[in-house]
């Protein structure tokens, strides 16, 4: 199954992002077979960082939660919240998939 994970940043901990970024990116690379895409989100009104998004292939939402908790960003307080949603891809690369 494919899951979308939406992260909301904790602005009061934003200074920790730079400190943990190398470890976070190494974690994403190590888990590239499950985390198929990842990147930051920005507020469209002012361009400020707003969180992040992952697309994850996993057996179930529990496996996705485990990945979230293994990310070096997790224990830092950088993330205010996260939401795991199951996603069904029906259209990609200009073609319907169902």
RAZI-V576953 format. One record per run of one state. SS is the DSSP state (alpha for helix, beta for strand, coil for the rest). FROM is the first residue (numbers start at 1). TO is the last residue. If there is no record, write none. Layout:
ss=SS from=FROM to=TO
ss=SS from=FROM to=TO
This chain:
ss=coil from=1 to=1
ss=beta from=2 to=9
ss=coil from=10 to=10
ss=alpha from=11 to=13
ss=coil from=14 to=15
ss=alpha from=16 to=30
ss=coil from=31 to=34
ss=beta from=35 to=42
ss=coil from=43 to=48
ss=beta from=49 to=57
ss=coil from=58 to=60
ss=alpha from=61 to=70
ss=coil from=71 to=73
ss=alpha from=74 to=76
ss=coil from=77 to=78
ss=beta from=79 to=87
ss=coil from=88 to=90
ss=beta from=91 to=92
ss=coil from=93 to=94
ss=beta from=95 to=96
ss=coil from=97 to=98
